[in-house]
Amino acid sequence: MKNETVKEAMEEPHSVSSPRRILSLSKKKRASVSFSDSDDKASGFGLSGEHGPKPSEVYGFVGSITIIVATVIFFTWAYVPEHWLHAVGIYYYPSRYWALAVPTYIVVTVALALAFYIGLNFLSTPPPTSLNTLFDEFTRDPSTFSPLGEGDELPIEPIADIPIEEINRLMFDD
């Protein structure tokens, strides 16, 4: 039944098809929308098709669980006293120095990367007095545009840059 509806809508010359919905724009009938969901299963569960969950969902789930477990292990190592770790049977672990050093190195690295990025942008930007801030290879001078048609439906004017003299006149002249 579902395949017949899809096939019938696909044969119409004025139909819009997508995997989820078929919208008929035919003038023979009223506009109708039919939803065909290939992900539906007879079992009623909302799994995405016959092949199981999407890989992005699996990667997101595994990634979030991994981050949570790593955070718990890090805070346990950083804050639990040594004699508690020895009582549980954990004798080999890094020095507590690294509990402060690694986050500090990461924060400093990110701060320096941002400073470097901002400095690189300042170096690659022309000075404010340069004409390159006003004109480049894509600059278009406005052409004289005289529409041929009269009435309400005038064509759109061609794209052009507004000259700096016109901007100054509009902004600063009274």
C-alpha positions as CSV (number, residue, x, y, z in Angstrom):
1,M,0.0,0.0,0.0
2,K,2.8,2.4,0.9
3,N,4.8,1.6,-2.2
4,E,1.7,2.2,-4.4
5,T,1.2,5.7,-3.0
6,V,4.8,6.5,-3.6
7,K,4.8,5.1,-7.1
8,E,1.5,6.9,-7.9
9,A,2.8,10.3,-6.7
10,M,6.1,9.8,-8.5
11,E,4.3,9.3,-11.8
12,E,2.4,12.6,-11.5
13,P,4.2,15.4,-13.4
14,H,3.7,18.0,-10.7
15,S,4.9,16.3,-7.5
16,V,7.6,17.0,-5.0
17,S,9.3,13.9,-3.6
18,S,11.4,13.5,-0.6
19,P,12.3,10.4,1.5
20,R,9.8,11.4,4.2
21,R,7.0,13.2,2.3
22,I,5.4,13.3,-1.1
23,L,3.5,16.5,-1.9
24,S,1.2,16.5,-4.9
25,L,0.8,19.8,-6.6
26,S,-1.4,18.4,-9.4
27,K,-4.4,20.6,-10.4
28,K,-6.5,17.4,-11.1
29,K,-6.8,16.7,-7.4
30,R,-6.7,18.8,-4.2
31,A,-3.2,19.2,-2.8
32,S,-2.4,16.2,-0.7
33,V,0.4,15.3,1.6
34,S,1.3,11.7,2.3
35,F,4.0,10.7,4.8
36,S,6.0,7.6,4.0
37,D,8.5,6.8,6.6
38,S,11.0,4.2,5.6
39,D,12.3,4.0,9.2
40,D,9.0,2.6,10.5
41,K,9.2,-1.1,11.5
42,A,6.4,-3.5,12.2
43,S,7.8,-4.0,15.7
44,G,6.8,-0.4,16.7
45,F,10.3,0.5,18.0
46,G,11.8,3.8,16.7
47,L,15.0,2.3,15.5
48,S,16.4,3.8,12.3
49,G,16.0,1.1,9.7
50,E,17.1,-2.5,9.5
51,H,20.7,-1.7,10.1
52,G,20.5,-0.4,13.6
53,P,21.3,3.0,15.0
54,K,23.2,5.6,13.0
55,P,27.0,5.7,13.4
56,S,26.9,9.4,14.6
57,E,24.5,8.4,17.4
58,V,26.9,5.6,18.5
59,Y,30.0,7.8,18.3
60,G,28.2,10.5,20.3
61,F,27.1,8.0,23.0
62,V,30.5,6.4,23.3
63,G,32.3,9.8,23.3
64,S,30.1,11.2,26.1
65,I,30.5,8.0,28.2
66,T,34.3,8.1,27.7
67,I,34.5,11.8,28.7
68,I,32.4,11.1,31.9
69,V,34.6,8.1,32.8
70,A,37.8,10.0,32.1
71,T,36.6,13.0,34.2
72,V,35.8,10.7,37.2
73,I,39.2,9.0,37.0
74,F,41.0,12.3,36.7
75,F,39.2,13.8,39.8
76,T,39.7,10.6,41.7
77,W,43.4,10.6,41.0
78,A,43.7,14.4,41.7
79,Y,41.8,14.6,45.0
80,V,41.7,11.2,46.8
81,P,44.6,10.9,49.3
82,E,47.4,8.4,48.5
83,H,46.7,6.1,51.4
84,W,43.1,5.6,50.1
85,L,44.4,4.7,46.7
86,H,46.9,2.3,48.3
87,A,44.1,0.7,50.4
88,V,42.1,0.0,47.2
89,G,45.3,-1.5,45.6
90,I,46.3,1.3,43.2
91,Y,50.0,1.9,43.6
92,Y,51.1,3.1,40.1
93,Y,49.8,6.5,39.0
94,P,51.4,9.8,37.8
95,S,52.7,12.5,40.1
96,R,50.1,14.9,41.5
97,Y,52.1,17.7,39.8
98,W,50.5,16.8,36.5
99,A,47.0,17.3,37.9
100,L,47.8,21.0,37.9
101,A,50.4,21.2,35.1
102,V,48.4,19.6,32.2
103,P,45.3,21.9,32.6
104,T,47.6,24.9,33.0
105,Y,49.5,24.0,29.9
106,I,46.3,23.6,28.0
107,V,44.9,26.9,29.1
108,V,48.1,28.7,28.2
109,T,48.3,27.0,24.8
110,V,44.7,28.1,24.0
111,A,45.4,31.7,25.2
112,L,48.6,31.9,23.1
113,A,46.8,30.5,20.0
114,L,44.1,33.1,20.3
115,A,46.7,35.9,20.7
116,F,48.6,34.6,17.7
117,Y,45.4,34.4,15.6
118,I,44.4,38.0,16.5
119,G,47.9,39.2,15.8
120,L,48.0,37.4,12.4
121,N,44.7,39.1,11.5
122,F,46.1,42.5,12.5
123,L,49.2,41.9,10.3
124,S,47.1,40.8,7.3
125,T,44.7,43.8,7.5
126,P,45.6,46.9,5.5
127,P,45.9,50.1,7.6
128,P,42.7,52.3,7.8
129,T,44.3,55.0,5.6
130,S,44.8,52.5,2.7
131,L,42.5,52.7,-0.3
132,N,42.5,48.9,-0.3
133,T,39.9,49.1,2.5
134,L,37.6,50.9,0.0
135,F,38.4,49.3,-3.3
136,D,39.4,45.9,-4.4
137,E,39.2,43.7,-7.5
138,F,35.5,43.1,-6.9
139,T,34.5,46.7,-6.8
140,R,31.8,47.8,-9.2
141,D,31.0,51.3,-10.1
142,P,27.3,52.2,-10.3
143,S,26.1,52.4,-13.9
144,T,23.4,54.6,-15.1
145,F,20.3,52.5,-14.9
146,S,17.2,53.5,-16.8
147,P,14.3,51.0,-16.6
148,L,12.5,50.3,-19.8
149,G,9.2,49.3,-18.2
150,E,6.7,51.6,-16.6
151,G,4.4,51.0,-13.7
152,D,4.7,48.9,-10.6
153,E,7.0,46.1,-11.9
154,L,10.4,47.7,-12.4
155,P,13.4,45.4,-12.6
156,I,16.0,45.3,-9.8
157,E,19.0,47.6,-10.3
158,P,22.3,45.9,-11.0
159,I,24.6,45.4,-7.9
160,A,27.1,48.1,-7.4
161,D,29.2,49.7,-4.6
162,I,28.0,53.0,-3.3
163,P,30.8,55.6,-3.7
164,I,32.4,56.9,-0.5
165,E,31.4,60.5,-1.6
166,E,27.7,59.4,-1.6
167,I,28.1,57.8,1.9
168,N,29.8,60.9,3.3
169,R,27.1,63.2,1.8
170,L,24.3,61.1,3.2
171,M,25.8,60.7,6.7
172,F,27.5,64.1,7.3
173,D,25.6,66.7,5.3
174,D,22.7,68.4,6.9
